[in-house]
């Protein structure tokens, strides 16, 4: 995989997560009606949990010889993405009442799907970033967090108008699911096709 394709993959998969209706989006929309910049605060809290996880996963992948486990992790990441797509299409989300940076911290740390995502999908992306050394890690963090700050910042700023659009969250759910299905299938196929290299 070359660097432009890596960057596109990171942005696409990151957006599939942040676009999906869920606790972070719900609290951002709710808080955006009170504070237009609530999305940036939520994103900051989210990043405070995410960045240490990214660094820990990078260290894990850097110093532990994974071998065939890379294919297994990629396969698991693909399965998780397909499951999340299924869950989105069935209708996820829920009302969340919390504020500011703390909401971003708690909605991340206490969300089991967030942990599962990072141990599978996120770890796969971190392993991909290792192909480009420290540049890959830095690019991954910047691109991933930019998606969070950009989208949640946009949503909170225009929260009043967006909440008036009845089908808005459903459209986001379809877009997110489509991205998850495409990359989930790609991860699974790639993991199967590369498994023979370790056998």
LUMTIZA-298725 format. One record per atom (N, C-alpha, C, O): atom name; x negated, y, z negated. Coordinates in steps of 0.2 Angstrom, whole numbers. Example, Ala and Ser with C-alpha at 12.3 -4.5 7.8 and 13.67 -1.06 7.14 Angstrom:
residues 2
('N' (-66 -28 -39))
('CA' (-62 -22 -39))
('C' (-66 -16 -39))
('O' (-71 -17 -42))
('N' (-64 -11 -35))
('CA' (-68 -5 -36))
('C' (-64 0 -39))
('O' (-67 6 -40))
***
This chain:
residues 199
('N' (-4 -6 0))
('CA' (0 0 0))
('C' (-4 6 0))
('O' (-9 7 -4))
('N' (-3 11 5))
('CA' (-7 17 5))
('C' (-4 22 0))
('O' (1 21 -3))
('N' (-8 28 -1))
('CA' (-6 32 -6))
('C' (1 36 -5))
('O' (5 36 -9))
('N' (2 38 2))
('CA' (9 41 3))
('C' (15 37 2))
('O' (20 39 -1))
('N' (14 30 3))
('CA' (19 25 2))
('C' (20 24 -5))
('O' (26 23 -8))
('N' (15 24 -9))
('CA' (15 23 -16))
('C' (19 29 -19))
('O' (23 28 -23))
('N' (17 35 -17))
('CA' (20 41 -20))
('C' (28 41 -18))
('O' (32 43 -22))
('N' (30 39 -12))
('CA' (37 38 -10))
('C' (40 33 -14))
('O' (46 34 -16))
('N' (37 28 -16))
('CA' (40 23 -20))
('C' (41 25 -27))
('O' (47 24 -30))
('N' (36 29 -30))
('CA' (37 31 -36))
('C' (43 36 -37))
('O' (47 36 -41))
('N' (43 41 -32))
('CA' (49 46 -32))
('C' (55 43 -31))
('O' (60 44 -35))
('N' (56 38 -26))
('CA' (62 35 -25))
('C' (65 31 -31))
('O' (71 32 -33))
('N' (61 27 -34))
('CA' (63 23 -40))
('C' (64 27 -46))
('O' (69 26 -50))
('N' (60 32 -47))
('CA' (61 37 -52))
('C' (68 40 -52))
('O' (71 41 -57))
('N' (69 43 -46))
('CA' (76 46 -44))
('C' (81 41 -46))
('O' (87 43 -48))
('N' (81 35 -44))
('CA' (86 30 -45))
('C' (88 30 -52))
('O' (94 28 -54))
('N' (83 31 -56))
('CA' (84 30 -64))
('C' (87 37 -66))
('O' (92 36 -70))
('N' (85 42 -64))
('CA' (87 49 -67))
('C' (94 51 -64))
('O' (97 54 -67))
('N' (95 49 -58))
('CA' (102 50 -55))
('C' (107 46 -58))
('O' (113 48 -58))
('N' (106 40 -60))
('CA' (111 36 -63))
('C' (115 39 -69))
('O' (111 41 -74))
('N' (121 39 -69))
('CA' (125 41 -75))
('C' (123 37 -81))
('O' (123 31 -80))
('N' (122 40 -86))
('CA' (120 36 -92))
('C' (119 41 -98))
('O' (121 47 -97))
('N' (116 39 -103))
('CA' (115 44 -109))
('C' (112 50 -108))
('O' (114 56 -110))
('N' (106 50 -104))
('CA' (102 56 -103))
('C' (106 61 -99))
('O' (107 67 -100))
('N' (110 59 -93))
('CA' (114 63 -89))
('C' (120 66 -93))
('O' (122 71 -92))
('N' (123 61 -97))
('CA' (129 63 -100))
('C' (127 69 -105))
('O' (131 74 -106))
('N' (122 68 -109))
('CA' (120 73 -114))
('C' (118 80 -111))
('O' (119 85 -113))
('N' (115 79 -105))
('CA' (113 85 -101))
('C' (119 89 -98))
('O' (119 95 -99))
('N' (124 86 -96))
('CA' (130 89 -93))
('C' (133 92 -99))
('O' (135 98 -98))
('N' (134 89 -105))
('CA' (138 92 -110))
('C' (134 98 -113))
('O' (137 103 -114))
('N' (127 97 -114))
('CA' (124 103 -117))
('C' (123 108 -112))
('O' (122 114 -114))
('N' (123 107 -105))
('CA' (122 112 -100))
('C' (127 117 -100))
('O' (126 123 -98))
('N' (133 115 -103))
('CA' (139 120 -103))
('C' (137 125 -108))
('O' (140 131 -108))
('N' (133 124 -113))
('CA' (131 128 -119))
('C' (125 132 -117))
('O' (124 138 -119))
('N' (120 128 -114))
('CA' (113 130 -113))
('C' (111 128 -106))
('O' (110 122 -105))
('N' (110 133 -102))
('CA' (108 131 -95))
('C' (101 127 -94))
('O' (100 124 -89))
('N' (97 128 -99))
('CA' (91 125 -99))
('C' (90 119 -103))
('O' (85 117 -105))
('N' (96 116 -105))
('CA' (96 110 -109))
('C' (93 104 -106))
('O' (90 100 -109))
('N' (93 104 -99))
('CA' (90 99 -96))
('C' (83 98 -96))
('O' (80 93 -97))
('N' (79 104 -97))
('CA' (72 104 -98))
('C' (70 102 -105))
('O' (65 99 -106))
('N' (75 103 -110))
('CA' (73 101 -117))
('C' (74 94 -117))
('O' (70 90 -120))
('N' (79 91 -114))
('CA' (81 84 -114))
('C' (75 80 -111))
('O' (73 75 -113))
('N' (73 83 -105))
('CA' (67 80 -101))
('C' (61 80 -105))
('O' (57 75 -105))
('N' (60 85 -109))
('CA' (54 86 -113))
('C' (54 80 -119))
('O' (49 77 -120))
('N' (59 79 -122))
('CA' (60 74 -127))
('C' (59 67 -124))
('O' (56 63 -126))
('N' (62 66 -118))
('CA' (61 60 -114))
('C' (54 59 -112))
('O' (51 53 -113))
('N' (50 64 -110))
('CA' (43 63 -108))
('C' (39 62 -114))
('O' (34 58 -114))
('N' (41 64 -120))
('CA' (37 63 -126))
('C' (37 55 -128))
('O' (32 53 -131))
('N' (42 52 -126))
('CA' (42 44 -127))
('C' (39 41 -121))
('O' (35 36 -122))
('N' (40 43 -115))
('CA' (38 40 -109))
('C' (30 40 -108))
('O' (27 35 -106))
('N' (27 46 -108))
('CA' (20 46 -107))
('C' (16 42 -111))
('O' (11 39 -108))
('N' (17 41 -118))
('CA' (13 36 -121))
('C' (14 29 -119))
('O' (9 25 -119))
('N' (20 28 -117))
('CA' (22 21 -114))
('C' (18 20 -108))
('O' (15 14 -107))
('N' (18 25 -103))
('CA' (14 24 -97))
('C' (7 23 -98))
('O' (3 19 -95))
('N' (4 27 -103))
('CA' (-3 26 -105))
('C' (-5 19 -108))
('O' (-10 16 -106))
('N' (0 17 -112))
('CA' (-1 10 -115))
('C' (-1 5 -110))
('O' (-5 0 -110))
('N' (4 5 -105))
('CA' (4 0 -100))
('C' (-2 1 -95))
('O' (-4 -5 -93))
('N' (-4 7 -94))
('CA' (-10 7 -90))
('C' (-16 4 -93))
('O' (-20 0 -90))
('N' (-17 5 -100))
('CA' (-22 2 -103))
('C' (-22 -6 -103))
('O' (-27 -9 -103))
('N' (-16 -8 -104))
('CA' (-14 -15 -104))
('C' (-16 -18 -97))
('O' (-20 -23 -97))
('N' (-14 -15 -92))
('CA' (-16 -17 -85))
('C' (-23 -17 -83))
('O' (-26 -21 -79))
('N' (-26 -12 -86))
('CA' (-33 -10 -85))
('C' (-38 -15 -88))
('O' (-43 -17 -85))
('N' (-36 -17 -94))
('CA' (-41 -21 -98))
('C' (-39 -29 -99))
('O' (-43 -33 -102))
('N' (-33 -30 -96))
('CA' (-31 -37 -97))
('C' (-30 -40 -90))
('O' (-27 -37 -85))
('N' (-34 -46 -89))
('CA' (-34 -49 -82))
('C' (-27 -52 -81))
('O' (-25 -58 -84))
('N' (-23 -50 -77))
('CA' (-16 -52 -76))
('C' (-15 -58 -71))
('O' (-11 -62 -72))
('N' (-19 -57 -65))
('CA' (-19 -62 -60))
('C' (-12 -64 -58))
('O' (-9 -59 -55))
('N' (-10 -70 -58))
('CA' (-3 -72 -56))
('C' (3 -68 -59))
('O' (8 -67 -57))
('N' (1 -65 -65))
('CA' (6 -62 -69))
('C' (9 -55 -65))
('O' (14 -53 -67))
('N' (4 -53 -61))
('CA' (6 -47 -57))
('C' (12 -48 -53))
('O' (17 -45 -53))
('N' (12 -54 -50))
('CA' (18 -56 -46))
('C' (24 -58 -50))
('O' (30 -56 -48))
('N' (23 -61 -56))
('CA' (29 -62 -60))
('C' (32 -56 -63))
('O' (38 -55 -63))
('N' (28 -51 -65))
('CA' (30 -44 -67))
('C' (34 -41 -61))
('O' (39 -38 -63))
('N' (31 -41 -55))
('CA' (35 -38 -50))
('C' (41 -41 -48))
('O' (46 -38 -47))
('N' (42 -48 -49))
('CA' (48 -51 -48))
('C' (53 -49 -53))
('O' (59 -48 -52))
('N' (51 -49 -59))
('CA' (55 -47 -65))
('C' (58 -40 -64))
('O' (63 -39 -65))
('N' (53 -36 -62))
('CA' (55 -29 -60))
('C' (61 -29 -55))
('O' (65 -25 -55))
('N' (60 -33 -50))
('CA' (65 -33 -44))
('C' (72 -35 -47))
('O' (77 -33 -45))
('N' (71 -41 -51))
('CA' (78 -43 -54))
('C' (81 -38 -58))
('O' (87 -37 -58))
('N' (77 -35 -62))
('CA' (80 -29 -67))
('C' (83 -24 -63))
('O' (89 -22 -64))
('N' (80 -22 -57))
('CA' (83 -17 -53))
('C' (89 -19 -50))
('O' (94 -15 -49))
('N' (90 -25 -48))
('CA' (96 -28 -45))
('C' (101 -28 -50))
('O' (107 -26 -49))
('N' (100 -30 -56))
('CA' (105 -30 -62))
('C' (107 -23 -63))
('O' (113 -22 -64))
('N' (102 -18 -64))
('CA' (104 -11 -65))
('C' (109 -9 -60))
('O' (114 -5 -61))
('N' (108 -10 -53))
('CA' (112 -8 -48))
('C' (119 -11 -49))
('O' (124 -8 -48))
('N' (119 -18 -51))
('CA' (126 -21 -52))
('C' (129 -17 -58))
('O' (135 -16 -57))
('N' (126 -16 -63))
('CA' (129 -12 -69))
('C' (131 -6 -67))
('O' (137 -3 -69))
('N' (127 -2 -63))
('CA' (130 5 -61))
('C' (136 4 -56))
('O' (140 8 -57))
('N' (136 0 -52))
('CA' (142 -1 -47))
('C' (148 -3 -51))
('O' (154 -1 -49))
('N' (147 -6 -57))
('CA' (153 -8 -61))
('C' (155 -3 -66))
('O' (161 -3 -68))
('N' (151 2 -66))
('CA' (152 8 -70))
('C' (149 8 -77))
('O' (151 4 -82))
('N' (144 12 -78))
('CA' (140 13 -84))
('C' (142 19 -88))
('O' (147 22 -87))
('N' (137 22 -92))
('CA' (137 28 -94))
('C' (141 28 -101))
('O' (140 23 -105))
('N' (144 33 -103))
('CA' (147 34 -109))
('C' (146 41 -112))
('O' (141 44 -110))
('N' (150 43 -117))
('CA' (150 50 -119))
('C' (144 50 -125))
('O' (144 46 -129))
('N' (140 55 -125))
('CA' (135 56 -130))
('C' (135 63 -132))
('O' (135 68 -129))
('N' (134 63 -139))
('CA' (134 70 -142))
('C' (128 71 -146))
('O' (127 68 -151))
('N' (123 75 -143))
('CA' (117 76 -147))
('C' (114 82 -143))
('O' (116 84 -138))
('N' (109 85 -146))
('CA' (106 92 -143))
('C' (99 92 -142))
('O' (95 88 -146))
('N' (97 96 -137))
('CA' (90 98 -136))
('C' (85 92 -135))
('O' (86 87 -133))
('N' (78 94 -137))
('CA' (73 89 -137))
('C' (74 82 -140))
('O' (72 77 -138))
('N' (77 83 -146))
('CA' (79 77 -150))
('C' (83 72 -146))
('O' (82 66 -147))
('N' (88 75 -142))
('CA' (92 70 -138))
('C' (88 66 -133))
('O' (90 61 -132))
('N' (83 70 -130))
('CA' (79 66 -125))
('C' (75 61 -129))
('O' (74 55 -126))
('N' (73 62 -135))
('CA' (69 57 -138))
('C' (73 51 -140))
('O' (71 45 -139))
('N' (79 52 -143))
('CA' (83 47 -146))
('C' (86 43 -140))
('O' (87 37 -141))
('N' (89 47 -135))
('CA' (92 43 -130))
('C' (87 39 -126))
('O' (89 34 -122))
('N' (81 40 -127))
('CA' (76 36 -123))
('C' (74 30 -128))
('O' (74 24 -126))
('N' (71 32 -134))
('CA' (69 27 -139))
('C' (74 22 -141))
('O' (72 16 -142))
('N' (80 24 -141))
('CA' (85 19 -144))
('C' (89 16 -138))
('O' (94 12 -139))
('N' (87 17 -132))
('CA' (91 14 -126))
('C' (87 7 -124))
('O' (82 8 -122))
('N' (90 2 -125))
('CA' (87 -5 -124))
('C' (85 -5 -116))
('O' (80 -9 -114))
('N' (90 -2 -112))
('CA' (88 -3 -105))
('C' (82 1 -103))
('O' (79 -1 -98))
('N' (81 6 -107))
('CA' (75 10 -105))
('C' (68 6 -107))
('O' (64 6 -103))
('N' (69 2 -112))
('CA' (63 -2 -114))
('C' (62 -7 -109))
('O' (56 -9 -107))
('N' (68 -11 -107))
('CA' (67 -16 -102))
('C' (64 -13 -96))
('O' (60 -17 -92))
('N' (67 -7 -94))
('CA' (65 -4 -87))
('C' (57 -4 -87))
('O' (54 -5 -82))
('N' (54 -1 -93))
('CA' (47 0 -93))
('C' (43 -6 -93))
('O' (37 -6 -91))
('N' (46 -11 -96))
('CA' (42 -17 -97))
('C' (42 -22 -90))
('O' (38 -26 -90))
('N' (46 -19 -86))
('CA' (47 -23 -79))
('C' (46 -18 -74))
('O' (40 -19 -71))
('N' (50 -14 -72))
('CA' (50 -10 -66))
('C' (44 -5 -67))
('O' (40 -4 -63))
('N' (44 -2 -73))
('CA' (39 3 -75))
('C' (32 0 -74))
('O' (27 4 -72))
('N' (31 -5 -77))
('CA' (25 -9 -78))
('C' (22 -10 -70))
('O' (16 -10 -69))
('N' (27 -12 -66))
('CA' (25 -14 -59))
('C' (23 -8 -56))
('O' (18 -8 -52))
('N' (26 -2 -57))
('CA' (23 5 -54))
('C' (17 7 -57))
('O' (12 9 -53))
('N' (16 5 -63))
('CA' (9 7 -66))
('C' (4 3 -63))
('O' (-2 5 -62))
('N' (5 -4 -62))
('CA' (0 -8 -59))
('C' (-1 -6 -52))
('O' (-7 -6 -50))
('N' (4 -3 -48))
('CA' (3 -1 -42))
('C' (-2 5 -42))
('O' (-6 6 -38))
('N' (-1 10 -47))
('CA' (-5 16 -48))
('C' (-12 14 -49))
('O' (-16 18 -47))
('N' (-14 8 -52))
('CA' (-20 6 -53))
('C' (-25 5 -47))
('O' (-31 6 -47))
('N' (-21 4 -41))
('CA' (-25 3 -35))
('C' (-28 10 -33))
('O' (-33 10 -29))
('N' (-26 15 -36))
('CA' (-29 22 -34))
('C' (-33 25 -40))
('O' (-34 31 -40))
('N' (-34 21 -45))
('CA' (-38 23 -50))
('C' (-35 29 -55))
('O' (-29 29 -55))
('N' (-39 33 -58))
('CA' (-36 38 -62))
('C' (-31 43 -58))
('O' (-26 46 -61))
('N' (-33 44 -52))
('CA' (-29 48 -47))
('C' (-22 45 -47))
('O' (-17 49 -47))
('N' (-21 39 -46))
('CA' (-15 35 -46))
('C' (-11 36 -52))
('O' (-5 37 -52))
('N' (-14 36 -58))
('CA' (-11 36 -64))
('C' (-8 43 -65))
('O' (-2 44 -67))
('N' (-12 48 -64))
('CA' (-10 55 -64))
('C' (-5 57 -60))
('O' (0 60 -62))
('N' (-5 55 -54))
('CA' (0 56 -49))
('C' (7 53 -51))
('O' (12 56 -50))
('N' (6 47 -53))
('CA' (12 43 -56))
('C' (16 47 -61))
('O' (22 48 -61))
('N' (12 49 -66))
('CA' (15 53 -72))
('C' (18 60 -69))
('O' (24 61 -71))
('N' (14 63 -65))
('CA' (17 70 -63))
('C' (23 69 -58))
('O' (28 72 -60))
('N' (23 64 -54))
('CA' (29 63 -49))
('C' (35 60 -53))
('O' (41 63 -52))
('N' (34 56 -58))
('CA' (39 53 -62))
('C' (42 58 -66))
('O' (49 59 -66))
('N' (38 62 -70))
('CA' (41 67 -74))
('C' (44 73 -70))
('O' (49 76 -73))
('N' (41 74 -65))
('CA' (44 80 -60))
('C' (51 78 -58))
('O' (56 82 -58))
('N' (53 72 -57))
('CA' (59 69 -55))
('C' (64 71 -61))
('O' (70 73 -60))
('N' (62 69 -67))
('CA' (66 70 -73))
('C' (67 77 -74))
('O' (73 79 -75))
('N' (62 81 -74))
('CA' (63 88 -76))
('C' (67 92 -70))
('O' (71 96 -72))
('N' (65 90 -64))
('CA' (69 93 -58))
('C' (76 92 -58))
('O' (80 97 -58))
('N' (78 86 -59))
('CA' (85 84 -58))
('C' (89 86 -65))
('O' (94 89 -64))
('N' (87 84 -71))
('CA' (90 86 -77))
('C' (91 94 -78))
('O' (96 96 -80))
('N' (85 97 -75))
('CA' (85 104 -76))
('C' (91 107 -71))
('O' (94 112 -73))
('N' (91 104 -65))
('CA' (96 106 -60))
('C' (103 105 -63))
('O' (108 109 -62))
('N' (104 99 -66))
('CA' (111 97 -68))
('C' (113 102 -74))
('O' (119 104 -74))
('N' (109 103 -78))
('CA' (111 107 -84))
('C' (112 115 -82))
('O' (117 118 -84))
('N' (108 117 -77))
('CA' (109 124 -75))
('C' (116 125 -71))
('O' (119 130 -72))
('N' (118 120 -68))
('CA' (124 120 -64))
('C' (130 116 -67))
('O' (134 114 -64))
('N' (129 114 -73))
('CA' (133 109 -77))
('C' (141 111 -76))
('O' (145 107 -75))
('N' (142 117 -77))
('CA' (149 119 -77))
('C' (153 118 -70))
('O' (158 115 -70))
('N' (149 119 -65))
('CA' (152 118 -58))
('C' (152 110 -56))
('O' (157 108 -53))
('N' (147 107 -58))
('CA' (146 100 -56))
('C' (151 96 -60))
('O' (154 91 -57))
('N' (153 98 -66))
('CA' (158 94 -70))
('C' (165 94 -67))
('O' (169 90 -69))
('N' (166 99 -63))
('CA' (172 100 -60))
('C' (173 96 -54))
('O' (179 95 -51))
('N' (168 93 -51))
('CA' (168 89 -46))
('C' (170 81 -48))
('O' (165 78 -51))
('N' (176 79 -47))
('CA' (178 73 -50))
('C' (174 67 -48))
('O' (172 63 -52))
('N' (172 66 -41))
('CA' (168 61 -39))
('C' (161 61 -40))
('O' (157 57 -37))
('N' (158 67 -43))
('CA' (151 68 -43))
('C' (147 62 -46))
('O' (142 60 -43))
('N' (149 60 -52))
('CA' (145 55 -55))
('C' (146 48 -51))
('O' (141 44 -51))
('N' (151 47 -48))
('CA' (152 41 -44))
('C' (147 41 -38))
('O' (145 36 -36))
('N' (147 46 -35))
('CA' (142 47 -29))
('C' (135 46 -31))
('O' (131 42 -28))
('N' (133 49 -37))
('CA' (126 47 -39))
('C' (125 40 -41))
('O' (120 37 -40))
('N' (131 37 -43))
('CA' (130 30 -45))
('C' (129 26 -39))
('O' (125 21 -39))
('N' (132 27 -33))
('CA' (131 24 -27))
('C' (124 25 -24))
('O' (121 20 -22))
('N' (122 31 -24))
('CA' (115 32 -22))
('C' (110 29 -26))
('O' (105 26 -23))
('N' (111 29 -32))
('CA' (106 26 -37))
('C' (106 18 -36))
('O' (101 15 -36))
('N' (112 15 -35))
('CA' (112 8 -34))
('C' (109 6 -27))
('O' (106 1 -27))
('N' (110 10 -22))
('CA' (107 8 -16))
('C' (100 8 -16))
('O' (96 4 -13))
('N' (97 13 -19))
('CA' (89 14 -20))
('C' (87 8 -24))
('O' (82 5 -22))
('N' (91 6 -30))
('CA' (89 0 -34))
('C' (89 -6 -30))
('O' (84 -10 -31))
('N' (94 -7 -26))
('CA' (95 -13 -22))
('C' (89 -14 -17))
('O' (86 -19 -16))
('N' (87 -9 -13))
('CA' (82 -9 -8))
('C' (75 -10 -11))
('O' (72 -15 -9))
('N' (73 -7 -17))
('CA' (67 -8 -20))
('C' (67 -14 -24))
('O' (62 -18 -25))
('N' (73 -16 -27))
('CA' (73 -23 -30))
('C' (71 -28 -26))
('O' (68 -33 -28))
('N' (75 -28 -20))
('CA' (74 -34 -15))
('C' (66 -33 -13))
('O' (63 -39 -12))
('N' (64 -27 -12))
('CA' (57 -27 -9))
('C' (52 -30 -14))
('O' (47 -33 -13))
('N' (53 -28 -21))
('CA' (48 -31 -26))
('C' (49 -38 -26))
('O' (43 -42 -27))
('N' (55 -41 -26))
('CA' (55 -48 -26))
('C' (52 -52 -20))
('O' (48 -57 -21))
('N' (53 -49 -14))
('CA' (50 -52 -8))
('C' (43 -52 -9))
('O' (39 -56 -7))
('N' (40 -46 -11))
('CA' (33 -45 -11))
('C' (30 -49 -16))
('O' (24 -52 -15))
('N' (33 -50 -22))
('CA' (30 -54 -27))
('C' (30 -62 -25))
('O' (25 -65 -26))
('N' (35 -64 -21))
('CA' (35 -71 -19))
('C' (29 -72 -13))
('O' (26 -77 -13))
('N' (29 -67 -9))
('CA' (24 -67 -3))
('C' (17 -67 -6))
('O' (12 -70 -2))
('N' (15 -64 -12))
('CA' (9 -63 -14))
('C' (7 -68 -19))
('O' (1 -69 -21))
('N' (12 -72 -22))
('CA' (10 -77 -27))
('C' (5 -82 -25))
('O' (1 -85 -29))
('N' (5 -84 -18))
('CA' (1 -89 -16))
('C' (-7 -87 -17))
('O' (-11 -91 -17))
('N' (-8 -81 -17))
('CA' (-15 -78 -18))
('C' (-18 -80 -25))
('O' (-24 -81 -26))
('N' (-13 -82 -30))
('CA' (-16 -83 -36))
('C' (-15 -91 -38))
('O' (-17 -93 -43))
('N' (-13 -95 -33))
('CA' (-12 -102 -34))
('C' (-17 -106 -31))
('O' (-17 -112 -32))
***
